[in-house]
Amino acid sequence: MGRGDGHDDALRRWLREAGGWLVVDGALGTELEAHGADLQDELWSARCLVSAPHLIRKVHLDYLDAGANIITTASYQATLQGFQSRGVSREQGEALLRRSVQIAQEARAIFVEGRSKGPYAARDEYDGVASRARRPVLVAASVGSYGAYLADGSEYTGDYGRSVTKEALKNFHRRRLQVLADAGPDLIAFETIPNKLEAQAYAELLEENDISIPAWFSFTSKDGANAASGDPITECAAIADSCRRVAAVGINCTAPRLIHGLVISISKVASKPIVVYPNTGETYVAETKEWVDSAAAGGGAAGTDFVSCVGKWRQAGASLVGGCCRTGPATVRAIARALREADAASDADADDDYPAVAVL
């Protein structure tokens, strides 16, 4: 069984201690490539668990230095089946899954410099600005969808074919989920979920495996109303909200221009905290495995239109905010700043609600 202390309650406590919001990190693959990693492989960033774990640790540290409170492990595309297809034994594959969590934990330990016990940052300033509260530093074990394992772009369509049933998905993910949970992360992030079927499989697995670590479900959307498969986002979010082991629900790897409407839709059916971490608005082309500019997908560079929306997302109900594909530490730093500014503006508005009192 995984460890943990209360699913939804644990995340809400971390949010309270942090002043109401937490910053999620950004893309891992893009940053690994920027540091010289070769990711031309179906294992993608998971390849570095074998070839360059020091680079993964470096990227985690870069995001923590930029103000991230949550770093996600290099396990998005790490599956036992994927490792075995590359000649890695099941035992070695499980060791690599555990290693993904350990590397993130090592980065956290380096960041806090041994001055703090537990998942809390010793530093309480970012960019020279004091934080309102002492901010947690948390490790989220990433679980990519079945489509991520296929590496054919189906995580962006949800089209797995009729032969892929809920039970087949549960069997695919079961051991991987248990190994990651047993490695002791603070959270489990089920990312880029493209359809209701996989969300249902995850929810049942959390119960069947008695996973006591808080999880979040984040879906991907192409139209602002439905998951990638065409399943209504409200129905997908309702599945997550009804599972007592899910602590948050939201959206990732989706064009920034769609996020606000999706947050509003999710908030109508979910009472749990909402997590959003969009991409930069580009479109992934599965055939060439490249991201290309797409005005239809929102366009715009990370750090400009993207970050200007953060306050709006926060106001709509998002309490965990970060970046996905093509974002980096600069984006995360800007997100953290935007969230602080949104807090300051909210405080100023609250102060305006009270009349000035003369001091006699």
Residue pairs with C-beta under 8 A, 6 or more apart in sequence:
1 181
1 182
1 209
1 210
1 211
1 212
2 178
2 181
2 182
2 184
2 188
2 209
2 210
2 211
2 212
2 213
3 181
3 184
3 212
3 213
4 10
4 211
4 212
4 213
4 214
5 212
6 13
6 214
7 212
7 214
7 215
7 244
7 245
7 246
7 247
8 214
8 244
8 246
8 247
8 272
10 186
10 214
10 247
11 187
11 214
11 216
11 247
11 248
11 273
12 247
12 273
14 22
14 136
14 138
15 21
15 22
15 273
15 319
15 320
17 133
17 134
17 135
17 136
18 69
18 133
18 134
18 135
18 136
19 131
19 132
19 133
19 135
19 343
20 319
20 343
21 314
21 319
21 320
21 321
21 339
21 343
22 69
22 70
22 135
22 136
22 138
22 319
22 320
22 321
23 67
23 68
23 69
23 70
23 320
23 321
23 322
23 332
23 335
23 336
23 339
24 68
24 69
24 70
24 72
24 140
24 275
24 277
24 320
24 321
24 322
24 323
25 60
25 63
25 68
25 70
25 71
25 72
25 322
25 323
25 332
26 63
26 68
26 277
26 322
26 323
26 324
26 327
26 328
26 329
26 331
26 332
27 279
27 323
27 324
27 325
27 326
27 327
27 328
28 45
28 56
28 59
28 72
28 74
28 76
29 39
29 44
29 45
29 325
30 325
30 326
30 327
30 328
31 59
31 62
31 328
31 329
32 39
32 45
32 48
32 52
32 55
32 56
32 59
33 39
34 328
35 55
35 58
35 59
36 55
37 45
37 47
37 48
37 51
37 52
37 55
38 47
38 51
39 45
39 47
39 48
41 47
42 77
42 82
42 85
42 86
42 151
43 77
43 78
43 82
43 83
43 86
44 76
44 77
44 151
45 56
45 74
45 76
45 77
46 74
46 75
46 76
46 77
46 78
46 82
46 96
46 100
48 55
48 56
48 74
49 56
49 74
49 75
49 78
49 96
49 99
49 100
49 103
50 88
50 96
53 99
53 103
56 74
56 100
56 103
57 103
57 106
57 107
57 110
60 71
60 103
60 104
60 107
60 108
61 107
61 110
61 111
62 329
63 71
63 329
63 332
64 71
64 107
64 108
64 111
64 121
64 137
65 111
65 329
66 126
66 329
66 330
66 332
66 333
66 336
67 126
67 127
67 332
67 333
67 335
67 336
67 337
68 322
68 332
68 336
69 121
69 135
69 136
69 137
69 138
70 137
70 138
70 139
70 140
70 187
70 320
70 322
71 104
71 107
71 108
71 137
71 138
71 139
71 140
72 104
72 140
72 141
72 142
72 189
72 191
73 100
73 101
73 103
73 104
73 139
73 140
73 141
73 142
73 180
73 185
74 100
74 103
74 104
74 142
75 97
75 100
75 101
75 141
75 142
75 143
75 144
75 180
76 142
76 143
76 144
76 148
76 191
76 192
77 144
77 148
77 149
77 151
78 93
78 96
78 97
78 100
78 144
78 176
79 93
79 144
79 149
79 172
79 176
80 90
80 93
80 94
80 97
80 175
80 176
81 149
81 172
82 149
83 90
83 92
83 93
83 96
84 90
84 93
88 96
94 175
94 179
97 176
97 179
97 180
97 183
98 179
98 180
98 182
98 183
100 141
100 142
100 180
100 183
101 139
101 141
101 180
101 183
101 184
101 185
102 183
104 139
104 185
105 139
105 184
108 119
108 137
108 139
111 121
111 123
111 137
112 120
112 121
112 122
112 123
112 137
113 122
115 122
116 122
119 136
119 137
119 138
119 139
119 186
120 134
120 135
120 136
120 137
121 134
121 135
121 136
121 137
124 130
124 131
124 134
124 135
125 131
126 333
126 336
126 337
126 340
127 333
127 336
127 337
129 337
129 340
131 340
132 340
132 343
138 186
138 187
139 185
139 186
139 187
140 185
140 186
140 187
140 188
140 189
140 216
141 180
141 181
141 183
141 185
141 187
141 188
141 189
141 213
142 189
142 191
143 173
143 176
143 177
143 180
143 188
143 189
143 190
143 191
143 202
144 155
144 191
144 192
145 155
145 190
145 191
145 192
145 193
145 194
145 198
146 154
146 155
146 160
146 164
146 169
146 172
146 173
146 198
147 153
147 154
147 155
147 156
147 157
147 158
147 160
147 192
147 194
148 155
148 192
149 172
152 286
153 284
153 285
153 286
153 287
154 160
154 194
155 192
155 194
155 220
155 228
156 192
156 194
156 220
156 222
156 228
156 253
156 284
156 286
157 194
157 228
157 229
158 194
158 195
158 198
158 227
158 228
158 229
158 230
158 231
159 229
160 195
160 197
164 197
166 197
166 200
166 201
166 204
169 197
169 198
169 201
170 201
170 204
170 205
170 208
173 201
173 202
173 205
174 205
174 208
174 209
177 188
177 205
177 206
177 209
177 211
178 209
178 211
180 188
181 188
181 209
181 211
181 213
185 213
186 213
186 214
187 213
187 214
187 215
187 216
187 247
188 211
188 213
188 214
188 215
188 216
189 215
189 216
189 218
190 199
190 202
190 215
190 216
190 217
190 218
191 218
191 252
191 253
192 218
192 219
192 220
192 252
192 253
193 199
193 202
193 217
193 218
193 219
193 220
193 227
193 236
194 219
194 220
194 227
194 228
194 229
195 227
195 228
195 229
195 231
195 236
196 227
196 229
196 231
196 235
196 236
196 239
199 217
199 219
199 236
199 239
199 240
200 239
202 215
202 217
203 239
203 240
203 242
203 243
203 245
203 246
205 211
206 215
206 243
206 245
206 246
207 243
207 245
211 245
212 245
214 245
214 246
214 247
214 248
215 245
215 246
215 247
216 240
216 246
216 247
216 248
216 249
216 250
216 275
216 320
217 236
217 237
217 239
217 240
217 246
217 248
217 249
217 250
218 249
218 250
218 251
218 252
218 275
218 276
218 277
219 227
219 228
219 233
219 236
219 237
219 250
219 251
219 252
220 227
220 228
220 251
220 252
220 253
220 254
221 227
221 228
221 233
221 251
221 254
221 258
221 262
222 228
222 254
222 255
222 297
223 258
224 257
224 258
224 261
224 262
225 232
225 233
225 261
225 265
226 232
226 233
227 233
227 236
233 251
233 262
233 265
233 266
234 265
234 266
234 268
234 269
237 249
237 265
237 266
237 269
237 270
238 269
238 270
240 246
240 249
240 270
240 272
241 249
241 269
241 270
241 271
241 272
246 272
247 272
247 273
248 272
248 273
248 274
248 275
248 319
248 320
249 266
249 270
249 272
249 274
249 275
250 263
250 266
250 274
250 275
250 276
250 277
250 318
250 320
251 258
251 259
251 262
251 263
251 266
251 275
251 276
251 277
251 278
252 275
252 276
252 277
252 278
252 279
252 324
253 277
253 278
253 279
253 324
253 325
254 262
254 278
254 279
254 324
255 278
255 279
255 281
255 297
255 298
256 278
256 279
256 280
256 281
256 298
256 300
256 305
256 306
256 309
257 281
257 298
257 305
258 278
258 298
259 276
259 278
259 309
259 313
259 318
260 309
260 312
260 313
260 316
262 276
263 274
263 276
263 313
263 316
263 317
263 318
264 316
264 317
266 274
266 317
267 274
267 316
267 317
273 319
273 320
274 317
274 318
274 319
274 320
275 318
275 319
275 320
275 321
275 322
276 313
276 318
276 320
276 321
276 322
277 320
277 321
277 322
277 323
277 324
277 327
278 306
278 323
278 324
279 291
279 323
279 324
279 325
279 326
279 327
280 300
280 301
280 302
280 306
280 323
280 325
280 326
280 327
281 294
281 297
281 298
281 299
281 300
281 305
281 306
282 291
282 292
282 293
282 294
282 297
282 299
282 325
282 326
283 291
283 292
283 293
283 294
283 296
283 297
284 290
284 291
284 325
285 291
285 292
291 325
291 326
293 299
298 305
299 305
300 306
302 323
302 326
302 327
302 328
302 330
302 331
303 330
303 331
303 334
306 323
306 327
306 331
307 331
307 334
307 335
307 338
308 338
310 321
310 335
310 338
310 339
310 342
311 338
311 339
311 341
311 342
311 345
313 321
314 321
314 339
314 342
315 342
321 335
321 339
322 332
322 335
323 331
323 332
323 335
